[in-house]
Amino acid sequence: ISCHTQDFQSNPVVTSASVGGDTGAYYPPYIFDPQNAGEIIVGTCRMWSGPSTGGSFTVLSHSFETGGDGICTGGEINLVRSFAAGVLDPSTGLSNVLYVGTDGYGPLIPTVPPGGHIWVSTNVAGGLSTWVDQTGSINPNNFPVSGIAMDTSDTQGLTAYVGIMGFSTASFPTSHLWKTTNGGASWTDFSGNLPDAPVNAVVVDPTKTGFPGRVYAATDVGVFWSFTAAPTWEELGPAPNSGQAGYLPNVAVTAL
């Protein structure tokens, strides 16, 4: 009860000034770098990395809206919605592979430029020009790319899963879960028997000796899992041997 909003106002770790004057989404995505917990990765309409204690941040990409280097106003369509990082770069001690998904308004609100893109750099240390738009044809309706997870059992960082929001209709067919094994150069529809509902988040429990890998998808109608070898989805229930029966609630799940 003694924890107040004003208690957090004096020592922000990241401000607009930290990231070149950028304004991002209302809830800008950020993570600790999986290769170095002393570093934070933040998304605006471009990617930034800096110390988790606050300080000077380094820009990692051009704007995903314009391809240029202007300040992000926060009004861009392609604000960063989701991202995943991994694979140690020995020269920097930081993640050298990044997958980024951007926001989008869907097919009923056409925008210029269209949203819902997936950008990939497999050599972040190589500079801003290393990013490639790898969206291809997997999001023709420009829905938000709401979840990305890398499979860490692939030590090169080329295997990842992408979740896409929206609902499928006859006019706007939509697959909600995609997999790549080559850094986004091509994609496999991993939706399988998933319900036709927005996928809001994705995580991967990687393959280990004696244990197959699993991928988990948080949707608007609960959480589902599949082995990573092929898309055969089951609704997620309580842990085995927990003594609990049934499934997790059939509700919108926004994070995993």
HUFENVEN-V679732 format. One record per backbone hydrogen bond with DSSP energy under -0.5 kcal/mol. CO is the residue of the C=O (numbers start at 1). NH is the residue of the N-H. Records with the same first field share a line. If there is no record, write none. Layout:
CO->NH / NH
//
This chain:
2->4
4->7
5->8
6->9
13->55
15->18 / 19
16->19 / 21 / 22
17->20
18->57
19->22
25->28
26->28
29->43
31->41
33->36
36->33 / 39
38->52
39->33
40->50
41->31
42->48
44->80
45->64
46->44
47->60 / 61
48->42
49->58
50->40
51->54
56->51
58->49
63->67
68->63
72->23
76->79
77->79
79->103
82->101
84->99
86->96 / 97
87->96
88->90
89->92 / 93 / 94
94->89
96->124
97->86
98->121
99->84
100->119
101->81 / 82
102->145
103->116
106->109
117->102
118->134
119->100
120->132
121->98
123->126
124->127
127->130
128->131
132->120 / 134
135->138
137->140
139->142
142->106
144->146 / 165
147->163
149->161
150->152
151->154
153->155
154->157
158->160 / 183
159->151
160->180
161->149
162->178
163->146 / 147
164->199
172->169
176->164
177->190
178->162
179->188
180->160
182->185
188->179 / 190
191->194
195->197
198->200 / 220
201->218
203->216
204->206
205->214
208->211
211->208
213->228
214->205
215->226
216->203
217->219 / 224
218->200 / 201
219->222 / 253
222->219
223->236
224->217
225->234
226->215
227->230
230->232
234->225
236->248
239->242
246->238
249->251
251->222
252->254
//
